[in-house]
Amino acid sequence: MSDTQDAKAALEQIRQTREQALGKMNYWPWWYDAGYALACGLLVAGQGFPTAIGMVCVAVAIAILVTIMRVWQGRTGVWVNGYAPRRARWAAFGLAAILMGLMGVSIWFGRLQGVVWVPFANGFAAAVLGVAGMRVWMRLYRIDVRSLS
């Protein structure tokens, strides 16, 4: 085989490997969405509660995220952090900015102003936005990976 044929074969192998990895990410079970939504909701709502409750919310949210990551990686052999590649990175940063804004609102109105329903409403909004943001990220991730060819 010539160097050109070797290079083409290597590139084709890379493309096939990427497609296999993406294929493993085409479906995710209900518990993935539910866990991610719950974690986002707890992270946001917890900021509006008294400190002790807020700390428990954050700890539970982190435990949920770590569990999702480990179980998913164990089942599929694939885990990608949210901040790569470039198009998908901006979806992750955008979602993080929205969630941090909701956290601020939870702190201001929930903890400081004592409006009891605000952390709950913000937590629910964060749960819905978290799942929607995850779906947008996944779409952009697929575009990014396929454009690397």
DSSP file with accessible surface (Angstrom, degrees, kcal/mol):
  #  RESIDUE AA STRUCTURE BP1 BP2  ACC     N-H-->O    O-->H-N    N-H-->O    O-->H-N    TCO  KAPPA ALPHA  PHI   PSI    X-CA   Y-CA   Z-CA
    1    1 A M              0   0  167      0, 0.0     2,-0.1     0, 0.0     0, 0.0   0.000 360.0 360.0 360.0 145.9    0.0    0.0    0.0
    2    2 A S     >  -     0   0   56      1,-0.1     4,-2.5     4,-0.0     5,-0.2  -0.346 360.0-106.8 -84.8 167.8    1.1    3.5   -0.7
    3    3 A D  H  > S+     0   0  137      1,-0.2     4,-2.5     2,-0.2     5,-0.2   0.881 121.2  53.7 -60.7 -37.2    1.4    6.3    1.9
    4    4 A T  H  > S+     0   0   90      2,-0.2     4,-2.5     1,-0.2    -1,-0.2   0.928 109.6  46.6 -64.9 -43.8   -1.7    7.9    0.4
    5    5 A Q  H  > S+     0   0  108      2,-0.2     4,-2.5     1,-0.2    -2,-0.2   0.902 112.0  51.2 -66.8 -38.9   -3.7    4.7    0.7
    6    6 A D  H  X S+     0   0   77     -4,-2.5     4,-2.4     2,-0.2    -2,-0.2   0.918 111.2  48.2 -61.7 -43.5   -2.5    4.2    4.3
    7    7 A A  H  X S+     0   0   52     -4,-2.5     4,-2.6     2,-0.2    -2,-0.2   0.919 112.2  48.5 -64.4 -43.3   -3.5    7.8    5.1
    8    8 A K  H  X S+     0   0  143     -4,-2.5     4,-2.3     2,-0.2    -2,-0.2   0.908 111.9  49.4 -64.0 -41.4   -7.0    7.4    3.5
    9    9 A A  H  X S+     0   0   50     -4,-2.5     4,-2.2     2,-0.2    -2,-0.2   0.908 111.3  49.7 -64.2 -40.8   -7.5    4.1    5.4
   10   10 A A  H  X S+     0   0   53     -4,-2.4     4,-2.2     2,-0.2    -2,-0.2   0.920 111.3  48.7 -64.9 -42.5   -6.5    5.7    8.7
   11   11 A L  H  X S+     0   0  117     -4,-2.6     4,-2.5     1,-0.2    -2,-0.2   0.895 110.5  51.0 -64.6 -39.0   -8.9    8.6    8.1
   12   12 A E  H  X S+     0   0   74     -4,-2.3     4,-2.6     2,-0.2    -1,-0.2   0.903 108.7  51.8 -64.6 -40.0  -11.7    6.2    7.3
   13   13 A Q  H  X S+     0   0  109     -4,-2.2     4,-2.3     2,-0.2    -2,-0.2   0.913 109.8  49.4 -62.8 -41.6  -11.0    4.3   10.5
   14   14 A I  H  X S+     0   0   77     -4,-2.2     4,-2.5     2,-0.2    -2,-0.2   0.931 110.9  50.0 -62.1 -45.1  -11.1    7.5   12.5
   15   15 A R  H  X S+     0   0   93     -4,-2.5     4,-2.3     1,-0.2    -2,-0.2   0.929 111.5  48.4 -60.9 -44.1  -14.4    8.4   10.8
   16   16 A Q  H  X S+     0   0   82     -4,-2.6     4,-2.3     1,-0.2    -1,-0.2   0.899 110.3  51.4 -64.6 -39.5  -15.9    5.0   11.6
   17   17 A T  H  X S+     0   0   68     -4,-2.3     4,-2.3     2,-0.2    -1,-0.2   0.917 110.0  49.7 -63.9 -42.8  -14.8    5.2   15.2
   18   18 A R  H  X S+     0   0   70     -4,-2.5     4,-2.7     1,-0.2    -2,-0.2   0.918 110.6  50.0 -60.9 -44.0  -16.4    8.6   15.6
   19   19 A E  H  X S+     0   0   62     -4,-2.3     4,-2.4     1,-0.2    -1,-0.2   0.884 109.2  51.8 -64.3 -37.9  -19.7    7.3   14.1
   20   20 A Q  H  X S+     0   0  131     -4,-2.3     4,-1.5     2,-0.2    -1,-0.2   0.923 110.9  47.8 -62.8 -43.8  -19.6    4.3   16.5
   21   21 A A  H  X S+     0   0   29     -4,-2.3     4,-0.6     1,-0.2     3,-0.2   0.924 112.8  48.3 -63.1 -43.6  -19.2    6.7   19.4
   22   22 A L  H >< S+     0   0    1     -4,-2.7     3,-1.1     1,-0.2     4,-0.2   0.874 105.9  58.7 -64.7 -36.0  -22.0    8.9   18.2
   23   23 A G  H >< S+     0   0   39     -4,-2.4     3,-1.2     1,-0.3     4,-0.3   0.869 101.5  54.6 -60.1 -35.6  -24.2    5.9   17.7
   24   24 A K  H 3< S+     0   0  110     -4,-1.5     3,-0.3     1,-0.2    -1,-0.3   0.697 108.2  51.2 -70.3 -17.5  -23.8    5.1   21.4
   25   25 A M  T << S+     0   0    8     -3,-1.1    -1,-0.2    -4,-0.6    -2,-0.2   0.312  83.3  90.1-102.8   7.5  -25.1    8.6   22.1
   26   26 A N  S <  S+     0   0   95     -3,-1.2     2,-0.4    -4,-0.2    -1,-0.2   0.733  93.5  34.1 -74.6 -24.0  -28.2    8.4   20.0
   27   27 A Y        +     0   0  165     -4,-0.3    -1,-0.1    -3,-0.3     0, 0.0  -0.994  61.3 176.8-133.1 138.5  -30.3    7.1   22.8
   28   28 A W        -     0   0   32     -2,-0.4     5,-0.1    -3,-0.1    -3,-0.0  -0.995  32.2-109.8-138.6 147.0  -30.3    7.7   26.4
   29   29 A P    >>  -     0   0   12      0, 0.0     3,-1.3     0, 0.0     4,-1.1  -0.199  30.5-104.0 -74.4 167.0  -32.7    6.3   29.0
   30   30 A W  H 3> S+     0   0  197      1,-0.3     4,-2.8     2,-0.2     5,-0.2   0.821 117.4  62.7 -57.6 -35.3  -35.4    8.2   30.9
   31   31 A W  H 3> S+     0   0   55      1,-0.2     4,-2.6     2,-0.2    -1,-0.3   0.798  97.3  58.1 -67.0 -25.1  -33.3    8.1   34.1
   32   32 A Y  H <> S+     0   0   30     -3,-1.3     4,-2.5     2,-0.2     5,-0.2   0.967 111.7  39.5 -66.4 -51.6  -30.6   10.2   32.4
   33   33 A D  H  X S+     0   0   31     -4,-1.1     4,-2.8     2,-0.2     5,-0.2   0.930 118.1  49.2 -61.9 -45.3  -33.0   13.0   31.6
   34   34 A A  H  X S+     0   0   47     -4,-2.8     4,-2.6     1,-0.2    -2,-0.2   0.922 113.4  45.8 -62.8 -44.3  -34.7   12.7   35.0
   35   35 A G  H  X S+     0   0   13     -4,-2.6     4,-2.7    -5,-0.2    -1,-0.2   0.924 114.5  47.2 -65.3 -42.9  -31.4   12.7   36.9
   36   36 A Y  H  X S+     0   0   59     -4,-2.5     4,-2.6    -5,-0.2     5,-0.2   0.923 113.4  48.8 -65.4 -42.6  -30.0   15.6   35.0
   37   37 A A  H  X S+     0   0   17     -4,-2.8     4,-2.7    -5,-0.2    -2,-0.2   0.932 112.6  48.0 -61.8 -45.8  -33.2   17.6   35.4
   38   38 A L  H  X S+     0   0   96     -4,-2.6     4,-2.8    -5,-0.2     5,-0.2   0.919 111.6  50.2 -61.9 -42.6  -33.3   16.9   39.1
   39   39 A A  H  X S+     0   0    0     -4,-2.7     4,-2.5     2,-0.2    -2,-0.2   0.938 112.6  46.1 -63.0 -45.7  -29.6   17.9   39.5
   40   40 A C  H  X S+     0   0    5     -4,-2.6     4,-2.0     1,-0.2     5,-0.2   0.929 114.0  49.4 -61.8 -44.6  -30.1   21.2   37.7
   41   41 A G  H  X S+     0   0    9     -4,-2.7     4,-3.0    -5,-0.2     5,-0.3   0.911 112.0  47.2 -61.6 -43.7  -33.2   21.9   39.7
   42   42 A L  H  X S+     0   0   39     -4,-2.8     4,-2.3     1,-0.2    -1,-0.2   0.898 109.6  53.4 -65.7 -40.6  -31.5   21.1   43.0
   43   43 A L  H  X S+     0   0   38     -4,-2.5     4,-0.5    -5,-0.2    -1,-0.2   0.901 118.0  36.5 -60.9 -41.0  -28.5   23.3   42.2
   44   44 A V  H >< S+     0   0    0     -4,-2.0     3,-0.8    -5,-0.2     4,-0.4   0.946 120.6  43.4 -78.3 -50.8  -30.7   26.3   41.4
   45   45 A A  H >< S+     0   0   10     -4,-3.0     3,-2.1     1,-0.2     4,-0.4   0.901 104.8  64.8 -63.9 -39.7  -33.4   25.9   44.0
   46   46 A G  H >< S+     0   0    0     -4,-2.3     3,-1.2    -5,-0.3    -1,-0.2   0.783  90.9  65.4 -56.1 -27.9  -31.0   25.1   46.8
   47   47 A Q  T << S+     0   0   42     -3,-0.8    -1,-0.3    -4,-0.5    -2,-0.2   0.759  99.3  52.7 -68.0 -23.0  -29.5   28.5   46.6
   48   48 A G  T <  S+     0   0    5     -3,-2.1    -1,-0.2    -4,-0.4    -2,-0.2   0.499  97.7  79.9 -91.0  -4.0  -32.7   30.1   47.7
   49   49 A F  S <  S-     0   0   36     -3,-1.2    62,-0.1    -4,-0.4     5,-0.1  -0.513  99.6 -71.6 -95.3 168.2  -33.1   27.9   50.8
   50   50 A P     >  -     0   0   83      0, 0.0     4,-2.8     0, 0.0     3,-0.4  -0.201  57.4-101.0 -54.7 154.4  -31.3   28.3   54.2
   51   51 A T  H  > S+     0   0   85      1,-0.2     4,-2.7     2,-0.2     5,-0.2   0.846 119.1  52.0 -52.1 -45.6  -27.6   27.5   54.0
   52   52 A A  H  > S+     0   0   73      1,-0.2     4,-1.8     2,-0.2    -1,-0.2   0.929 114.4  42.9 -62.1 -43.8  -27.8   24.0   55.5
   53   53 A I  H  > S+     0   0   89     -3,-0.4     4,-2.6     1,-0.2    -1,-0.2   0.916 112.9  53.7 -68.3 -40.2  -30.6   22.9   53.1
   54   54 A G  H  X S+     0   0    5     -4,-2.8     4,-2.3     1,-0.2    -2,-0.2   0.896 106.9  51.2 -61.1 -39.5  -28.8   24.5   50.2
   55   55 A M  H  X S+     0   0  128     -4,-2.7     4,-2.5    -5,-0.2    -1,-0.2   0.901 109.7  49.8 -66.0 -38.8  -25.6   22.6   51.0
   56   56 A V  H  X S+     0   0   91     -4,-1.8     4,-2.8    -5,-0.2     5,-0.2   0.925 109.6  52.2 -64.8 -42.3  -27.6   19.3   51.1
   57   57 A C  H  X S+     0   0   14     -4,-2.6     4,-2.5     1,-0.2    -2,-0.2   0.924 111.3  46.5 -58.9 -45.5  -29.2   20.2   47.7
   58   58 A V  H  X S+     0   0   41     -4,-2.3     4,-2.6     2,-0.2     5,-0.2   0.928 112.5  49.7 -64.3 -44.5  -25.8   20.9   46.1
   59   59 A A  H  X S+     0   0   61     -4,-2.5     4,-2.3     1,-0.2    -2,-0.2   0.924 113.1  46.3 -61.9 -43.3  -24.3   17.7   47.6
   60   60 A V  H  X S+     0   0   65     -4,-2.8     4,-2.5     2,-0.2    -1,-0.2   0.921 111.8  51.9 -65.8 -41.7  -27.2   15.6   46.3
   61   61 A A  H  X S+     0   0    0     -4,-2.5     4,-2.5    -5,-0.2    -2,-0.2   0.925 110.9  46.9 -60.8 -44.7  -27.0   17.3   42.9
   62   62 A I  H  X S+     0   0   92     -4,-2.6     4,-2.7     1,-0.2     5,-0.2   0.920 111.0  52.2 -64.5 -41.4  -23.3   16.5   42.5
   63   63 A A  H  X S+     0   0   53     -4,-2.3     4,-2.4    -5,-0.2    -2,-0.2   0.909 109.8  49.7 -61.3 -40.7  -23.9   12.9   43.6
   64   64 A I  H  X S+     0   0   31     -4,-2.5     4,-2.8     2,-0.2    -2,-0.2   0.941 111.7  47.9 -62.4 -47.2  -26.6   12.6   41.0
   65   65 A L  H  X S+     0   0   61     -4,-2.5     4,-2.5     1,-0.2    -2,-0.2   0.915 112.6  48.0 -62.7 -42.3  -24.3   14.0   38.3
   66   66 A V  H  X S+     0   0   60     -4,-2.7     4,-2.8     2,-0.2     5,-0.2   0.920 112.4  49.9 -64.7 -41.0  -21.4   11.8   39.2
   67   67 A T  H  X S+     0   0   84     -4,-2.4     4,-2.8    -5,-0.2     5,-0.3   0.938 110.9  48.8 -63.4 -46.3  -23.7    8.7   39.3
   68   68 A I  H  X S+     0   0    9     -4,-2.8     4,-2.7     1,-0.2     5,-0.3   0.940 112.8  48.8 -56.5 -48.1  -25.1    9.5   35.8
   69   69 A M  H  X S+     0   0   57     -4,-2.5     4,-2.5    -5,-0.2     5,-0.2   0.937 114.6  43.4 -60.0 -48.5  -21.6   10.0   34.5
   70   70 A R  H  X S+     0   0  172     -4,-2.8     4,-2.3     2,-0.2    -1,-0.2   0.913 116.1  46.1 -68.0 -42.5  -20.2    6.7   35.9
   71   71 A V  H  X S+     0   0   53     -4,-2.8     4,-2.2    -5,-0.2     5,-0.2   0.941 115.3  47.3 -65.8 -44.9  -23.2    4.6   35.0
   72   72 A W  H  X S+     0   0   19     -4,-2.7     4,-2.6    -5,-0.3     5,-0.5   0.931 113.2  47.6 -62.9 -45.5  -23.3    6.1   31.5
   73   73 A Q  H  X S+     0   0   94     -4,-2.5     4,-2.3    -5,-0.3    -1,-0.2   0.906 112.0  51.1 -63.9 -38.1  -19.6    5.6   30.9
   74   74 A G  H  < S+     0   0   69     -4,-2.3    -1,-0.2    -5,-0.2    -2,-0.2   0.880 115.2  42.0 -66.2 -36.6  -19.8    2.1   32.2
   75   75 A R  H  < S+     0   0  168     -4,-2.2    -2,-0.2    -5,-0.2    -1,-0.2   0.848 131.9  19.9 -78.7 -38.1  -22.7    1.2   29.9
   76   76 A T  H  < S-     0   0   22     -4,-2.6    -3,-0.2     2,-0.2    -2,-0.2   0.644  88.2-130.1-107.5 -21.1  -21.5    2.9   26.7
   77   77 A G  S  < S+     0   0   59     -4,-2.3     2,-0.4    -5,-0.5    -4,-0.2   0.552  76.5 106.8  77.9   7.6  -17.7    3.4   27.2
   78   78 A V        +     0   0   20     -6,-0.5     2,-0.3   -54,-0.1    -1,-0.2  -0.964  34.7 158.9-125.6 132.9  -18.3    7.0   26.2
   79   79 A W        -     0   0   87     -2,-0.4     2,-0.4    -3,-0.1   -10,-0.0  -0.929  10.9-175.9-147.9 131.7  -18.2   10.2   28.2
   80   80 A V        -     0   0   36     -2,-0.3    -2,-0.0     2,-0.0     2,-0.0  -0.993  25.4-126.1-126.3 129.6  -17.7   13.7   26.9
   81   81 A N    >   -     0   0   92     -2,-0.4     3,-0.9     1,-0.1    -2,-0.0  -0.329  27.2-114.9 -70.4 160.9  -17.4   16.7   29.1
   82   82 A G  T 3  S+     0   0   26      1,-0.2    10,-0.4    10,-0.1    11,-0.2   0.572 102.6  68.7 -74.8  -7.7  -19.8   19.5   28.1
   83   83 A Y  T 3  S+     0   0  115      9,-0.1    -1,-0.2     8,-0.1     6,-0.2   0.207  81.7 103.9-105.2  17.9  -17.1   22.1   27.1
   84   84 A A    <   +     0   0   38     -3,-0.9     2,-0.1     4,-0.1    57,-0.0  -0.989  57.1  30.9-148.1 150.6  -15.8   20.5   24.0
   85   85 A P  S  > S-     0   0   31      0, 0.0     4,-2.4     0, 0.0     5,-0.2   0.636  87.0-104.0 -76.8-166.4  -15.8   20.8   21.0
   86   86 A R  H  > S+     0   0  132      1,-0.2     4,-1.2     2,-0.2    55,-0.1   0.799 111.9  40.9 -62.7 -48.6  -16.4   24.4   20.0
   87   87 A R  H  > S+     0   0   91      1,-0.2     4,-1.0     2,-0.2     3,-0.4   0.946 119.4  46.4 -63.7 -46.3  -20.0   24.7   18.9
   88   88 A A  H  > S+     0   0    0     52,-0.3     4,-2.1     1,-0.2     3,-0.3   0.848 103.4  65.4 -64.5 -32.3  -21.2   22.4   21.8
   89   89 A R  H  X S+     0   0   84     -4,-2.4     4,-2.7     1,-0.2    -1,-0.2   0.901  99.0  52.2 -56.2 -42.2  -19.0   24.4   24.2
   90   90 A W  H  X S+     0   0  169     -4,-1.2     4,-2.4    -3,-0.4    -1,-0.2   0.842 106.0  53.3 -70.2 -30.4  -21.1   27.5   23.7
   91   91 A A  H  X S+     0   0   21     -4,-1.0     4,-2.5    -3,-0.3    -1,-0.2   0.923 111.2  47.3 -65.2 -42.0  -24.4   25.6   24.4
   92   92 A A  H  X S+     0   0   15     -4,-2.1     4,-2.6   -10,-0.4    -2,-0.2   0.927 113.4  47.1 -65.5 -44.4  -22.8   24.4   27.7
   93   93 A F  H  X S+     0   0   88     -4,-2.7     4,-2.5     2,-0.2    -1,-0.2   0.900 112.4  51.0 -63.2 -40.4  -21.6   28.0   28.6
   94   94 A G  H  X S+     0   0   33     -4,-2.4     4,-2.3     2,-0.2    -2,-0.2   0.931 111.4  46.3 -62.8 -45.6  -25.0   29.4   27.7
   95   95 A L  H  X S+     0   0   20     -4,-2.5     4,-2.9     1,-0.2     5,-0.2   0.927 112.0  51.7 -63.1 -42.5  -26.8   26.9   29.9
   96   96 A A  H  X S+     0   0   27     -4,-2.6     4,-2.6     1,-0.2    -2,-0.2   0.915 109.6  49.9 -60.6 -41.9  -24.4   27.5   32.7
   97   97 A A  H  X S+     0   0   57     -4,-2.5     4,-2.3     2,-0.2    -1,-0.2   0.917 111.8  47.8 -63.6 -43.2  -25.0   31.3   32.5
   98   98 A I  H  X S+     0   0   86     -4,-2.3     4,-2.5     2,-0.2    -2,-0.2   0.938 112.9  48.2 -63.1 -45.8  -28.8   30.8   32.5
   99   99 A L  H  X S+     0   0   19     -4,-2.9     4,-2.3     1,-0.2    -2,-0.2   0.899 110.8  50.9 -63.8 -38.4  -28.6   28.4   35.5
  100  100 A M  H  X S+     0   0  122     -4,-2.6     4,-2.3    -5,-0.2    -1,-0.2   0.899 109.3  51.6 -66.2 -37.3  -26.3   30.9   37.4
  101  101 A G  H  X S+     0   0   43     -4,-2.3     4,-2.2     2,-0.2    -2,-0.2   0.930 110.2  48.3 -62.2 -43.9  -28.8   33.7   36.7
  102  102 A L  H  X S+     0   0   29     -4,-2.5     4,-2.5     1,-0.2    -2,-0.2   0.875 109.0  54.2 -64.1 -35.4  -31.6   31.5   38.1
  103  103 A M  H  X S+     0   0   43     -4,-2.3     4,-2.7     2,-0.2    -1,-0.2   0.925 107.5  50.6 -61.7 -44.0  -29.4   30.8   41.1
  104  104 A G  H  X S+     0   0   37     -4,-2.3     4,-3.0     1,-0.2    -2,-0.2   0.909 110.3  48.8 -60.3 -42.6  -28.9   34.5   41.7
  105  105 A V  H  X>S+     0   0   58     -4,-2.2     4,-2.7     1,-0.2     5,-0.7   0.907 110.6  51.6 -64.2 -40.4  -32.7   35.1   41.5
  106  106 A S  I  X>S+     0   0    0     -4,-2.5     4,-1.8     3,-0.2     5,-1.3   0.921 112.9  45.5 -61.4 -43.3  -33.2   32.2   44.0
  107  107 A I  I  <>S+     0   0   55     -4,-2.7     5,-2.6     3,-0.2     4,-0.4   0.960 116.7  44.1 -63.3 -51.9  -30.7   33.7   46.4
  108  108 A W  I  <>S+     0   0  131     -4,-3.0     5,-1.2     3,-0.2    -2,-0.2   0.950 128.6  24.2 -61.3 -53.4  -32.1   37.3   46.1
  109  109 A F  I  <5S+     0   0   88     -4,-2.7     6,-3.2    -5,-0.2    -3,-0.2   0.861 129.7  40.2 -85.1 -35.6  -35.8   36.5   46.3
  110  110 A G  I  X<S+     0   0   10     -4,-1.8     4,-0.5    -5,-0.7    -3,-0.2   0.983 128.9  20.1 -77.0 -60.9  -35.7   33.2   48.1
  111  111 A R  I  4<S+     0   0   94     -5,-1.3    -3,-0.2    -4,-0.4    -4,-0.1   0.929 134.0  33.7 -79.0 -45.7  -33.1   33.5   50.8
  112  112 A L  I  4<S+     0   0  104     -5,-2.6    -3,-0.2    -6,-0.2    -4,-0.2   0.880 129.5  30.8 -83.3 -37.7  -32.7   37.3   51.1
  113  113 A Q  T  4<S-     0   0  104     -5,-1.2    -3,-0.2    -6,-0.3    -1,-0.2   0.556  99.0-128.3 -97.2 -13.1  -36.3   38.5   50.5
  114  114 A G     <  +     0   0   49     -4,-0.5     2,-1.2     1,-0.2    -4,-0.2   0.706  50.0 155.0  76.3  21.2  -38.0   35.4   51.9
  115  115 A V    >   -     0   0   44     -6,-3.2     3,-1.0     1,-0.2    -1,-0.2  -0.702  27.2-163.9 -83.4 100.6  -40.3   34.8   48.9
  116  116 A V  T 3> S+     0   0  108     -2,-1.2     4,-0.6     1,-0.3    -1,-0.2   0.809  77.7  52.7 -61.8 -36.3  -40.7   31.1   49.5
  117  117 A W  H 3> S+     0   0  175      1,-0.2     4,-2.5     2,-0.1    -1,-0.3   0.732  89.6  78.8 -77.9 -19.3  -42.1   30.0   46.1
  118  118 A V  H <> S+     0   0   10     -3,-1.0     4,-3.1     1,-0.2     5,-0.3   0.924  91.8  48.8 -60.7 -48.5  -39.2   31.5   44.0
  119  119 A P  H  > S+     0   0    1      0, 0.0     4,-2.5     0, 0.0    -1,-0.2   0.916 113.4  48.8 -59.3 -37.0  -36.6   28.8   44.6
  120  120 A F  H  X S+     0   0  125     -4,-0.6     4,-2.3     2,-0.2    -2,-0.2   0.933 113.6  45.4 -66.3 -45.3  -39.2   26.1   43.8
  121  121 A A  H  X S+     0   0   44     -4,-2.5     4,-2.5     1,-0.2    -1,-0.2   0.920 115.3  47.4 -64.1 -43.1  -40.2   27.9   40.6
  122  122 A N  H  X S+     0   0   20     -4,-3.1     4,-2.6    -5,-0.2    -1,-0.2   0.874 110.1  53.1 -66.5 -37.3  -36.6   28.5   39.6
  123  123 A G  H  X S+     0   0    7     -4,-2.5     4,-2.1    -5,-0.3    -2,-0.2   0.919 110.2  47.4 -63.0 -42.5  -35.7   24.9   40.3
  124  124 A F  H  X S+     0   0  150     -4,-2.3     4,-2.3     2,-0.2    -2,-0.2   0.938 112.7  48.9 -63.5 -45.4  -38.5   23.7   38.1
  125  125 A A  H  X S+     0   0   33     -4,-2.5     4,-3.0     1,-0.2     5,-0.2   0.910 110.7  51.4 -60.5 -41.2  -37.4   26.1   35.3
  126  126 A A  H  X S+     0   0    0     -4,-2.6     4,-2.6     2,-0.2    -1,-0.2   0.886 107.8  52.6 -64.2 -38.3  -33.8   24.9   35.7
  127  127 A A  H  X S+     0   0   19     -4,-2.1     4,-1.9     2,-0.2    -2,-0.2   0.948 113.7  42.2 -62.8 -47.4  -34.9   21.3   35.4
  128  128 A V  H  X S+     0   0   80     -4,-2.3     4,-2.4     1,-0.2    -2,-0.2   0.941 117.4  46.4 -65.6 -46.7  -36.7   22.0   32.1
  129  129 A L  H  X S+     0   0   69     -4,-3.0     4,-3.2    -5,-0.2     5,-0.2   0.852 108.2  58.1 -66.0 -33.5  -34.0   24.2   30.7
  130  130 A G  H  X S+     0   0    0     -4,-2.6     4,-2.3    -5,-0.2    -1,-0.2   0.940 109.7  42.5 -61.4 -47.0  -31.3   21.7   31.8
  131  131 A V  H  X S+     0   0   31     -4,-1.9     4,-2.1     2,-0.2    -2,-0.2   0.936 116.3  48.3 -67.0 -43.1  -32.9   18.9   29.7
  132  132 A A  H  X S+     0   0   50     -4,-2.4     4,-2.3     1,-0.2    -2,-0.2   0.933 112.7  49.0 -61.9 -43.4  -33.6   21.3   26.8
  133  133 A G  H  X S+     0   0   16     -4,-3.2     4,-2.8     1,-0.2    -1,-0.2   0.880 108.2  53.9 -63.8 -37.0  -30.0   22.6   27.0
  134  134 A M  H  X S+     0   0   17     -4,-2.3     4,-2.5    -5,-0.2    -1,-0.2   0.909 108.9  49.1 -63.5 -40.5  -28.7   19.0   27.0
  135  135 A R  H  X S+     0   0  112     -4,-2.1     4,-2.1     2,-0.2    -2,-0.2   0.908 112.1  47.6 -66.3 -41.8  -30.6   18.2   23.8
  136  136 A V  H  X S+     0   0   79     -4,-2.3     4,-2.5     2,-0.2     5,-0.2   0.935 111.9  50.9 -63.3 -45.3  -29.2   21.3   22.1
  137  137 A W  H  X S+     0   0   29     -4,-2.8     4,-2.8     1,-0.2    -2,-0.2   0.923 108.9  51.3 -57.6 -45.3  -25.7   20.5   23.3
  138  138 A M  H  X S+     0   0   15     -4,-2.5     4,-2.3     2,-0.2    -1,-0.2   0.913 109.7  49.4 -61.5 -42.7  -26.1   16.9   21.9
  139  139 A R  H  X S+     0   0  177     -4,-2.1     4,-1.9     1,-0.2    -1,-0.2   0.939 114.2  45.0 -61.6 -46.2  -27.2   18.2   18.5
  140  140 A L  H  X S+     0   0   46     -4,-2.5     4,-2.8     1,-0.2   -52,-0.3   0.875 110.0  55.8 -66.8 -36.0  -24.3   20.6   18.3
  141  141 A Y  H  X S+     0   0   29     -4,-2.8     4,-2.8    -5,-0.2     5,-0.3   0.930 106.9  49.4 -61.0 -45.2  -21.9   18.0   19.5
  142  142 A R  H  X S+     0   0   46     -4,-2.3     4,-2.4     1,-0.2    -1,-0.2   0.913 111.6  49.1 -60.9 -43.1  -22.9   15.7   16.7
  143  143 A I  H  X S+     0   0   79     -4,-1.9     4,-1.8     2,-0.2    -2,-0.2   0.937 112.6  48.6 -60.4 -46.5  -22.4   18.5   14.1
  144  144 A D  H  X S+     0   0    3     -4,-2.8     4,-0.6     2,-0.2    -2,-0.2   0.936 112.6  46.3 -60.1 -48.7  -19.0   19.3   15.6
  145  145 A V  H >< S+     0   0   11     -4,-2.8     3,-1.0     1,-0.2     4,-0.2   0.922 113.6  48.4 -64.2 -42.2  -17.8   15.7   15.6
  146  146 A R  H >< S+     0   0  107     -4,-2.4     3,-1.0    -5,-0.3    -1,-0.2   0.813 105.9  58.4 -69.1 -26.9  -19.0   15.1   12.0
  147  147 A S  H 3< S+     0   0   56     -4,-1.8    -1,-0.2     1,-0.2    -2,-0.2   0.605  89.1  74.7 -78.1 -10.2  -17.4   18.3   10.8
  148  148 A L  T <<        0   0   98     -3,-1.0    -1,-0.2    -4,-0.6    -2,-0.2   0.636 360.0 360.0 -73.5 -14.1  -14.0   17.1   11.9
  149  149 A S    <         0   0  100     -3,-1.0  -137,-0.0    -4,-0.2  -138,-0.0  -0.295 360.0 360.0 -69.2 360.0  -13.8   14.7    9.0
